[in-house]
Amino acid sequence: MKVKFLGAAISVTGSCHLITTDKYKFLLDCGLFQGSEALEELNYQDLGFKPSEIDFMILSHAHVDHCGRIPLLVKQGFRGPIYCTGATAEIADIMLQDSGNIHEMEAAWSNKRSRRSGLPQVNPLYTQEDAAACAGYFNPVSYGQLFEINSDITLKLNEAGHILGAAIIELWIKEGKKVTKLVYSGDIGVENQRMLNDPTIIEQADYLIMETTYGDRTHETHAESAKRFIDIILKTASREGTVVVPSFALGRTQDLIHELELFYENHEKYKHELDKIMVYIDSPLGINATEIFRRNAEYFNQETRARILKGDDLLNFKNLKFTKSAEESKLLNYNKAPKIIIASSGMADAGRVQHHLKHYLWKPKSSIIFVGYQAEGTLGRSIISGAKYVRILRERILVNAEIYFLEGFSAHADKNYLLEWLSGFKESPRKIFLVHGEEESKKTFANTVKNILGYDCTVVEEVSEYSLDYEEKVSIDDIKNRVDAKEQLIKIKHNLENIHDELDTLLSDTNLMVNETFPQKKITDISNLTSDLEKTYLKLNSIITEKDVQEKESK
Ligand SMILES: [Zn+2]
């Protein structure tokens, strides 16, 4: 077996790793390169493999630097399934369509200028329509499920604590009699988040591919950042200024809204001031994040699930407004009142946030707050690095606003937590490949790991291929036979019988439901989902046959 690192090798973006086994070729992620012009140019170059030869893909999560080249794959002949969690499939569809829309707008803009100067016309990298065509390829797999991709490859997706639906990938790959366990960390999140569970600790791997975004630095805690966030808002509002936060409408944004919501509820002292400050989520997608969260309740931690089940209107307080149309978005720049504008993209290199930065960055009254990683070469990176002026939408803009970087809101683990996660392995994997980090970050982390855990790491520095072959045999049964399967089957069968009685009552109750004041859609939804429950029950019951159970009992 071989692994070829095709992206996130020289930089943080463009994640794409090609695995070639004796029978199959598959990809771990296929993301966009983002940042400098030279990096973005890579998106237009050959993918480094024939998409039609790829059997399937596994997607760790829906950030564009991990999924953003899927429309190119499909356009160039990939026809296999893309395995990921259901939430990732749903969010990736939105992210990709947004990305297609941005590519179309950028090409149109550039072509308008080219026509004036007689330069050749360009095509967008891909269109929104190309992106929408990818939805059919996603194949949802739940967290924790052992999923047989084929008779040789078994997949398990684990919670990554990074963004909704993000996964740490475990793979057992059989070649002849040998089974190799490969773990791909995707992006590792942080502990003790408001809404997601902590990243899953993995105990064993033959080979590990690990991210190192913050491999060389520690960041302040979420609580520290949350406190500073509120302080900055109050300070900016007191001088009648506007706060601009570059962030995609689905992701850190919910964290920020949640902080504001909590602050409104718990700090009577500031209530009067905060009441005057509107919060605008400026997104062309007009996403009602609550709806997406509700449909994916199973991905959250206990506390958030409980709130969803209570019908709590998550992330929706009275000062919060979603601006959907471009007109509403433009009007925000004429609105002189102190306010908070949260707009994409998170690294400020595209999207509506560029218009707001053009409008507010040169005003000393404004504050700009970055809440996520800013890759080398992006507008966000220039601003946080202290640039005196920047170019936005081809205009020179002075940086007069107060600039903040609240790393505690980051969805990425810092150096200490990366190390803690890695120390969860009971022994060193045969090889640890460090990817998804700038050079300094990868090298510093490799040194830290050597000093503290004594493990050797391979720092991936360029597009490169490694052989993953060794002689020993390990068994896939190790993961499957921790408990006696037959004993468990008897338990499950017994519980299913109880469920069946409950389900009968539920079905007849649902069928009787009529109420003129109750929305018909809700009744239909309840009725449909109850039927789905019955179908699932029947499927489960037909898989675990009486014979399975009796054989055990008669032994
Ligand atoms: Zn990510």
Residues whose N, C-alpha, C, O or C-beta is under 5 A from the ligand:
A	BS01	ZN	H63 D187
